[in-house]
Amino acid sequence: MSATIDHTRFRPTTLEARAGPGPLNAAVVFWVDILLLCVVGLLFVLTLPRMLAHFSRGGGWRLGLLLRHTTATSHSDEQSVSSRRTLDRRSIITRTACSSSSENEKPAPTRVQATHVRSWQMLFPHMTHVLRLPVLGRIHLGGAVICVLYFSLLLFAALYRTSIWTNPVRAAYVAISQIPVVYLLATKNNVLGVLLGTAYDKLNYLHRFAGRLLVLAANVHAIGMIYRYTLQGRWMHVIAETDISWGLVSLVLLDILFLFSLDVVRRRMRNLFISTHVVASILFLVTVCLHMNAAVPYVIAGAVFYGLDRVLRMLKSRICTATLTCLPELHTTQVHIPKLNSGWRAGQHVRLRILSSGMGPYGWAEAHPYTIASASDGTVQEGIVLICKKAGSWTRRLYDIAAENRRGALGGSDVRVLVEGPYGGLGYTGPDSFSGSVFFAGGSGISYGLSGVQELLEHAKSGVGSVRCVDLVWSVHHPDCVRPILPFFAALLAESKAADIALGISVFYTRALTADHSFADLELPTGLSLTPGRPDVYSILVGLTMHATSSRDMFLGVCGPSSLGGTVRKAVRDVDNRRIPDTVGRFHLHEEIFSL
């Protein structure tokens, strides 16, 4: 006669009571999080001098927050000039002349120069060069070291005085303790980025890594619990309990987040990646609370970060009319938004949505990031200018709309757009506080070069900054790629004279001349050179040190493919190692690298 087993006496009221010492589990992950906060606090202290300099007078802290429209301060005739929104040579040079003449009629504003404070990384140049060595894709050795240390810390938390088989609940505590970290690093208005002076996209690899560790810990917890209950012969009874069911739902949501965030999905099916990420991440916050009461404080912290980011993103969004113009030599589309002419810094980007049926049934909902190619409150080109390379179905449809020339003789097509930003940028680095600057650009990376040079010129004309020599180096495939950007180059060279800055623009083309790619009819202004081959980065940097007017550090900006970034990094390392000459400062390198 078999006895009936009463399973109700095995039914604890909470997950924590089922296995493992709950107080120790909570204490271990709590102190691990405290240690992470201490590390962030140390990095914040190291960044604090640059933050104070940035927020001081002359630091330009008012820019880079919200896009807006400001009333033009130059000649009233600019209103008629600004109606021509493409890169037309006559309009740009006319605007430059008008702004220069108006500046001669009024005294220059009295503003202090931006304070220069070295980043703490530049105090250890040799170590910095080593940590910049690429390891995996866009992740450098320094990022890999951070990931290894982070993983080691969580592994210690999972195994301290326990085992995943005897106490699988510990892995659950490790997983929930990282919810605030994962959701914080996922935000574009990143609190951690503000504390460290780092753009959110530079921290994105940490978001992916922390998310994968969270998924790993959750799966280890689930496997351990299933293993235990299966050995006890209780799995079929336990699975019917509400909190365990919600735990399985949470696990499925995490695995969905992981699978649909793989690189192949993110690149080829971006809409699927975004939709599953948003829905699953929100549902997970709810289901994990129903599964485990101890997760509630961590979920609240993650929800606060996520909700605040969503509110700020709505506040940073603007709906405007933009003009699309084809630049066939560059295989790109120029997007010009004259209504938004202030509120960003060079190097920042916006997320662009085209609100037009011509983008397809779902294309209007896609948001794509583009670096702004003009300067805030600039006189060379008023408003936001974006250069969108034709590299996929979305950008091909954008190019086709521009090619329709809906504006007739004026050229281009007007569409409604939703612009969100600005995001990214240089953080607490002020390029105008250096003694010299060089911008290296490859292909469509000229966007950052154009905005960076124009911003330096605008600051110099306002009496801000110590930069007196600037070089812009652009690498392209064919020499005629310079044709649509030539008016902008001419205007920048004209502006440099008024700003008393020695500006040199060098364009290098890497492919042979053909009948289809000729530049014989181009009139190159003084200061612009067109040279076959690739730039000799080392010689350019040595030349910059020779012409430096002070012992301050020099700024290098790179925007282009990863190969260009690698070439510049190697040249910087060689120059620093040889100290040519040793009477000038070091190079501060900022990279905006994109994948081919």
C-alpha positions in Angstrom: 0.0 0.0 0.0 1.6 3.2 -1.2 1.5 6.3 1.0 0.2 9.6 -0.5 2.8 12.3 -0.4 1.5 15.7 0.7 3.4 18.2 -1.6 1.9 21.2 0.1 4.4 20.9 3.0 7.2 21.3 0.4 5.8 24.5 -1.0 7.7 27.5 0.4 6.1 30.9 0.2 9.0 32.6 -1.7 11.7 31.5 -4.1 14.4 32.5 -1.7 13.2 29.9 0.9 13.4 27.0 -1.6 17.2 26.8 -1.8 20.2 28.6 -0.4 20.8 31.2 2.3 18.9 34.2 1.2 20.6 36.9 3.4 24.1 35.8 2.1 22.9 35.8 -1.5 21.5 39.3 -1.2 24.6 40.6 0.8 27.1 39.3 -1.8 25.4 41.0 -4.8 24.8 44.1 -2.8 28.4 44.6 -2.0 29.4 43.8 -5.6 27.1 46.6 -6.7 28.7 48.9 -4.1 32.1 48.0 -5.5 30.9 48.9 -9.0 29.6 52.2 -7.7 33.0 52.9 -6.1 34.8 52.3 -9.4 32.4 54.7 -11.1 33.0 57.2 -8.3 36.8 57.0 -8.8 36.5 57.5 -12.5 34.2 60.5 -11.8 36.8 62.1 -9.5 39.4 61.7 -12.2 37.0 63.3 -14.8 35.8 66.1 -12.4 38.5 68.7 -13.4 37.5 68.4 -17.1 33.8 68.6 -16.2 34.3 71.8 -14.1 36.3 73.3 -17.0 33.5 72.3 -19.4 30.8 73.9 -17.3 32.8 77.0 -16.6 32.4 80.2 -18.6 33.7 79.7 -22.1 33.4 75.9 -21.9 30.4 75.8 -24.3 28.3 73.8 -21.9 25.0 75.4 -23.3 25.5 73.6 -26.6 24.9 69.9 -27.2 21.7 69.6 -25.2 18.6 70.6 -27.2 18.1 71.4 -30.9 16.5 74.8 -31.4 16.1 77.8 -33.7 17.7 81.1 -32.9 17.3 84.4 -34.7 20.1 85.2 -37.1 22.5 87.8 -35.8 24.1 88.7 -39.1 23.0 90.7 -42.1 19.3 90.8 -42.9 20.0 89.7 -46.4 20.8 86.2 -45.0 17.1 85.5 -45.0 17.0 85.4 -48.8 20.3 83.5 -48.9 19.1 80.9 -46.5 16.2 80.0 -48.7 18.6 78.3 -51.0 19.3 75.2 -48.9 21.7 73.3 -51.0 25.5 73.6 -51.0 25.5 76.2 -53.7 28.8 78.0 -54.1 27.3 81.5 -54.7 25.0 81.4 -51.7 27.7 80.1 -49.3 30.3 82.7 -50.3 27.7 85.5 -50.2 26.7 84.5 -46.7 30.3 84.4 -45.6 30.9 87.9 -47.0 27.8 89.3 -45.3 28.7 87.8 -41.9 32.2 89.1 -42.2 31.1 92.6 -43.1 28.6 92.7 -40.2 31.3 91.6 -37.8 33.5 94.5 -38.8 30.7 97.0 -37.9 30.3 95.8 -34.3 32.9 95.1 -31.7 33.9 91.5 -31.0 32.2 90.1 -27.9 34.4 89.8 -24.8 34.6 86.1 -23.9 37.2 84.2 -22.0 39.1 81.4 -23.7 38.1 77.9 -23.0 40.1 76.3 -20.3 42.3 73.3 -21.3 42.5 70.4 -18.9 44.2 67.2 -19.9 42.3 63.9 -19.6 43.7 61.6 -17.0 44.4 59.0 -19.8 46.9 61.4 -21.4 49.0 61.3 -18.2 49.9 57.7 -19.1 50.5 57.9 -22.9 52.4 54.6 -23.3 49.7 52.7 -21.4 47.0 54.5 -23.4 48.6 53.4 -26.7 48.6 49.8 -25.6 45.0 49.9 -24.4 44.0 51.3 -27.8 45.1 48.2 -29.6 42.2 46.6 -31.4 41.2 43.2 -30.1 37.7 42.3 -31.4 36.0 44.5 -34.0 35.6 47.9 -32.5 36.6 46.8 -29.0 40.1 47.8 -28.0 42.3 46.1 -25.4 41.2 48.5 -22.8 37.5 47.6 -23.3 38.4 43.9 -23.3 40.2 44.3 -19.9 37.2 46.0 -18.5 35.0 43.2 -19.7 37.3 40.5 -18.2 37.4 42.3 -14.8 33.6 42.8 -14.9 33.0 39.1 -15.6 35.5 38.0 -12.9 33.6 40.2 -10.4 30.3 38.6 -11.2 31.8 35.1 -11.3 33.1 35.8 -7.8 29.7 36.9 -6.7 28.1 33.7 -8.1 30.6 31.3 -6.5 31.5 32.9 -3.2 31.0 30.2 -0.5 28.5 28.3 -2.6 27.9 26.3 -5.8 25.5 26.7 -8.7 24.3 23.2 -8.0 23.7 23.5 -4.3 22.5 27.1 -4.4 21.2 28.1 -7.8 19.4 31.0 -6.3 22.7 32.9 -6.1 22.8 33.1 -9.9 19.3 34.7 -9.8 20.6 37.3 -7.4 23.5 38.0 -9.7 21.2 38.4 -12.6 18.7 40.8 -11.0 21.5 42.9 -9.5 22.7 43.7 -13.0 19.3 45.0 -14.2 20.1 48.6 -13.4 23.5 48.3 -15.1 22.0 46.9 -18.3 19.2 49.4 -18.6 21.4 52.3 -17.7 23.9 51.5 -20.4 21.1 51.0 -22.9 19.9 54.7 -22.6 21.0 57.4 -25.0 20.7 60.0 -22.3 23.2 58.2 -20.2 23.8 59.2 -16.6 27.0 57.3 -16.6 28.2 59.0 -19.7 27.5 62.4 -18.1 29.6 61.5 -15.0 32.5 60.2 -17.1 32.2 62.6 -20.1 31.8 59.8 -22.5 29.2 59.4 -25.3 26.6 56.6 -24.9 27.8 54.9 -28.1 31.3 54.5 -26.6 29.7 52.6 -23.7 27.4 50.4 -25.9 29.8 47.5 -25.9 29.4 47.4 -22.1 25.6 47.3 -22.5 25.9 44.3 -24.8 28.4 42.5 -22.5 26.4 43.2 -19.3 23.2 42.0 -21.0 24.8 38.7 -22.1 26.1 38.2 -18.5 22.6 38.8 -17.2 21.2 36.3 -19.7 23.9 33.8 -18.7 23.2 34.1 -15.0 19.5 33.7 -15.5 20.0 30.5 -17.6 22.4 29.1 -15.0 19.8 29.8 -12.3 17.1 28.1 -14.3 19.2 25.0 -15.1 20.2 24.7 -11.5 16.6 24.9 -10.3 15.3 22.5 -12.9 18.1 20.0 -12.1 17.3 20.2 -8.4 13.5 19.7 -8.7 13.9 17.0 -11.3 16.1 15.0 -8.9 13.5 15.4 -6.2 10.7 14.3 -8.6 8.8 17.6 -7.9 9.3 19.4 -11.2 5.8 18.8 -12.6 4.3 20.1 -9.3 6.5 23.1 -9.0 6.1 24.3 -12.6 2.4 24.8 -11.9 3.1 27.4 -9.2 2.6 31.0 -10.2 6.0 32.5 -9.3 7.8 29.7 -11.1 5.7 30.1 -14.2 6.5 33.8 -14.3 10.2 32.9 -13.9 10.0 30.7 -17.0 8.3 33.6 -18.9 11.1 35.9 -17.7 13.7 33.5 -19.0 12.1 33.2 -22.4 12.0 37.0 -22.7 15.7 37.3 -21.8 16.6 34.6 -24.4 14.5 36.5 -27.0 16.4 39.7 -26.2 19.7 37.8 -26.6 18.9 36.0 -29.8 17.4 39.0 -31.6 20.3 41.2 -30.6 22.9 39.1 -32.3 24.9 41.0 -34.9 23.4 39.2 -37.9 19.8 40.2 -36.8 20.8 43.7 -35.8 22.3 44.5 -39.1 20.0 42.7 -41.5 16.6 42.9 -39.7 17.0 46.1 -37.6 13.2 46.7 -37.3 12.8 43.2 -35.8 15.7 43.8 -33.5 14.3 47.1 -32.2 10.7 45.9 -31.8 11.6 42.8 -29.9 14.1 44.7 -27.8 11.6 47.3 -26.7 8.7 44.9 -26.0 10.7 42.2 -24.4 12.7 44.5 -22.2 9.5 46.2 -20.8 7.7 42.9 -20.2 10.7 41.4 -18.5 10.7 44.1 -15.8 7.1 43.1 -14.9 7.5 39.3 -15.1 10.7 39.2 -13.0 9.0 41.1 -10.2 6.2 38.5 -10.2 8.8 35.8 -10.1 11.1 37.1 -7.4 10.3 39.7 -4.7 13.9 40.6 -4.2 14.1 41.9 -7.8 11.7 44.8 -7.1 14.3 47.4 -6.0 16.6 46.6 -8.9 13.7 46.7 -11.4 12.6 50.1 -10.0 16.1 51.5 -10.6 16.2 50.1 -14.1 12.7 51.4 -14.9 13.7 54.9 -13.7 16.7 55.0 -16.0 14.6 53.7 -18.9 11.7 56.0 -18.3 13.8 59.1 -17.8 15.6 58.3 -21.1 12.3 58.0 -22.9 11.0 61.3 -21.5 14.3 63.1 -22.5 14.1 61.6 -26.0 10.7 63.0 -26.5 11.9 66.4 -25.3 14.8 66.2 -27.8 12.5 65.4 -30.8 11.6 67.9 -33.4 9.4 67.7 -36.5 10.6 70.0 -39.3 10.7 70.3 -43.1 13.9 69.2 -44.7 15.3 69.5 -48.2 16.8 66.4 -49.8 19.4 66.9 -52.4 21.4 64.3 -54.4 25.2 64.4 -54.3 25.8 61.8 -57.1 29.6 62.0 -57.0 29.6 60.9 -53.4 26.6 58.5 -53.8 24.9 60.3 -50.9 21.9 62.4 -50.1 22.2 65.8 -48.4 19.6 66.5 -45.8 19.3 70.2 -44.9 17.1 71.4 -42.0 17.4 75.2 -41.9 14.8 75.6 -39.1 17.2 74.0 -36.6 20.3 76.1 -36.5 21.6 75.9 -32.9 22.0 73.5 -30.0 24.7 71.0 -31.0 28.4 70.5 -30.9 30.7 69.3 -33.6 30.9 65.5 -33.6 27.4 65.0 -32.3 24.7 63.1 -34.3 21.0 63.0 -34.6 18.5 60.2 -35.3 16.6 60.9 -38.4 13.1 59.7 -39.5 11.7 60.5 -42.9 7.9 61.0 -42.5 7.1 60.2 -46.2 5.2 57.5 -47.9 8.0 57.3 -50.4 10.1 55.5 -47.7 7.8 52.4 -47.9 5.2 51.0 -45.5 7.6 50.8 -42.6 10.5 53.1 -43.7 9.0 56.1 -42.0 9.3 54.5 -38.6 13.0 53.7 -39.0 15.4 56.0 -37.2 19.0 56.2 -38.5 21.9 58.1 -36.8 23.9 60.7 -38.8 26.7 63.0 -37.8 25.9 66.7 -38.2 28.0 68.2 -41.0 27.5 71.9 -40.0 28.3 74.0 -37.0 25.7 75.3 -34.5 24.9 79.0 -35.2 27.3 78.8 -38.2 27.6 81.4 -40.9 28.9 79.1 -43.6 25.8 76.9 -43.7 22.8 77.7 -41.6 20.9 74.8 -40.0 21.5 71.1 -39.7 23.2 69.5 -42.6 23.4 65.7 -42.8 25.3 63.6 -45.4 23.6 60.2 -45.8 25.5 57.6 -47.8 23.5 55.3 -50.1 24.3 52.0 -48.4 21.0 50.1 -48.0 17.3 50.0 -48.9 16.4 52.8 -46.6 19.1 55.2 -47.9 18.3 54.2 -51.5 14.7 55.2 -51.1 15.9 58.5 -49.5 18.1 59.1 -52.5 15.3 58.3 -54.9 13.0 60.9 -53.2 15.8 63.5 -53.5 16.2 62.6 -57.2 12.5 63.4 -57.9 13.3 67.2 -57.6 9.9 68.1 -56.2 11.1 71.7 -55.8 11.5 72.1 -59.6 14.2 74.6 -60.6 15.3 75.1 -57.0 16.4 71.5 -56.9 15.8 68.7 -54.4 12.7 67.6 -52.6 11.0 68.9 -49.4 9.9 66.3 -46.9 8.8 66.2 -43.3 11.3 64.7 -40.9 11.5 63.8 -37.2 14.9 64.7 -35.8 15.9 63.4 -32.4 19.1 64.5 -30.6 21.8 65.7 -30.4 23.7 62.7 -29.0 27.3 61.6 -28.7 30.1 63.9 -29.3 33.3 64.8 -27.5 32.0 64.9 -24.0 34.1 67.3 -21.9 36.8 67.7 -24.6 36.9 71.2 -26.1 38.8 71.2 -29.4 39.2 75.0 -29.2 41.3 74.7 -26.1 44.2 73.0 -27.9 47.0 74.6 -29.8 46.3 72.9 -33.1 43.8 70.4 -34.7 43.8 67.9 -37.5 40.6 66.2 -38.7 41.0 62.9 -40.7 38.0 61.8 -42.6 37.2 59.0 -44.9 34.3 59.0 -47.3 31.1 60.2 -45.7 33.1 60.8 -42.5 33.7 64.2 -43.9 30.6 65.2 -41.9 32.6 65.4 -38.7 35.5 67.2 -40.4 33.2 69.9 -41.9 31.4 70.6 -38.6 34.6 70.4 -36.5 36.5 72.9 -38.7 33.6 75.3 -38.9 33.0 75.2 -35.2 36.7 76.1 -34.5 36.5 79.0 -37.0 33.3 80.3 -35.4 34.8 80.2 -31.9 38.0 81.9 -33.1 36.0 84.8 -34.6 34.2 85.1 -31.3 37.5 85.4 -29.4 37.3 81.9 -28.0 40.0 79.3 -28.3 43.8 79.0 -28.6 43.8 77.0 -31.9 45.8 78.8 -34.6 46.4 76.0 -37.2 43.9 73.5 -38.5 44.3 70.8 -41.1 41.5 68.8 -42.7 42.5 65.6 -44.5 39.9 63.8 -46.5 40.4 60.4 -48.3 38.0 59.5 -51.2 37.9 57.0 -54.0 37.7 59.4 -57.0 38.9 63.1 -57.3 35.5 64.3 -58.5 34.1 63.5 -55.1 35.3 66.9 -54.1 33.0 68.6 -56.5 29.8 68.9 -54.4 31.8 69.8 -51.3 34.0 72.3 -53.0 31.8 75.4 -52.3 31.9 74.5 -48.6 35.7 74.1 -48.7 36.0 77.5 -50.4 33.8 79.1 -47.7 35.8 77.6 -44.9 39.1 78.9 -46.4 37.6 82.3 -46.7 36.3 82.2 -43.1 39.8 81.1 -41.8 41.2 84.4 -42.9 38.7 86.4 -40.9 39.3 84.1 -37.9 43.1 84.4 -38.2 43.6 80.6 -38.4 45.9 78.8 -40.8 43.6 76.3 -42.4 44.8 73.7 -44.9 42.5 71.2 -46.7 44.0 68.2 -48.3 42.0 65.7 -50.4 43.6 62.4 -51.4 42.1 60.1 -54.0 43.0 56.4 -54.1 41.8 55.3 -57.6 43.1 56.1 -61.1 41.8 58.9 -63.2 39.1 58.0 -65.8 37.0 59.9 -68.2 34.0 59.4 -65.8 36.0 60.8 -62.9 37.9 63.8 -64.1 38.6 67.1 -62.2 40.2 69.1 -65.0 37.3 71.7 -64.8 37.6 72.2 -61.1 39.0 75.5 -59.8 40.7 74.7 -56.5 40.9 77.7 -54.1 44.2 78.6 -52.4 44.7 76.3 -49.4 43.0 73.3 -51.0 45.1 70.5 -52.5 44.1 67.4 -54.5 46.7 64.6 -54.4 46.7 60.9 -55.6 47.4 58.2 -53.1 46.9 57.9 -49.3 47.8 60.5 -46.8 51.1 60.2 -44.9 49.6 60.6 -41.5 52.9 60.5 -39.7 54.3 63.4 -41.7 51.1 65.4 -41.2 51.4 65.1 -37.5 55.1 66.0 -37.4 54.2 69.1 -39.5 51.5 70.0 -37.1 54.0 69.9 -34.2 56.5 72.0 -36.1 53.9 74.8 -36.6 52.4 74.6 -33.1 52.4 78.1 -31.4 52.3 76.8 -27.8 53.2 73.9 -25.6 49.5 72.9 -25.3 48.3 69.5 -26.5 47.0 69.0 -30.0 43.6 67.6 -31.0 43.1 64.8 -33.5 39.6 63.9 -34.8 39.1 60.8 -36.9 35.9 59.8 -38.7 35.9 57.0 -41.2 36.5 53.3 -41.6 38.4 51.3 -38.9 41.5 51.1 -41.2 41.8 54.9 -41.1 41.5 54.9 -37.3 44.2 52.2 -37.1 46.6 54.2 -39.3 46.1 57.4 -37.2 46.6 55.5 -33.9 49.9 54.0 -35.1 51.1 57.5 -36.3 50.2 59.0 -32.9 52.1 56.3 -31.1 55.2 56.8 -33.3 55.2 60.5 -32.9 54.7 60.3 -29.1 57.5 57.7 -28.8 59.9 59.8 -30.7 58.7 63.1 -29.1 59.0 65.2 -32.3 59.6 67.8 -31.0 59.4 67.4 -27.2 58.6 71.1 -26.6 55.0 70.7 -27.6 52.1 68.8 -25.9 50.7 65.4 -26.8 47.9 64.4 -29.1 44.4 63.9 -27.8 42.8 61.4 -30.2 39.0 61.2 -30.7 37.6 58.6 -33.0 34.2 58.2 -34.7 34.7 54.9 -36.5 32.0 53.3 -38.6 31.9 49.9 -40.2 32.2 49.4 -44.0 
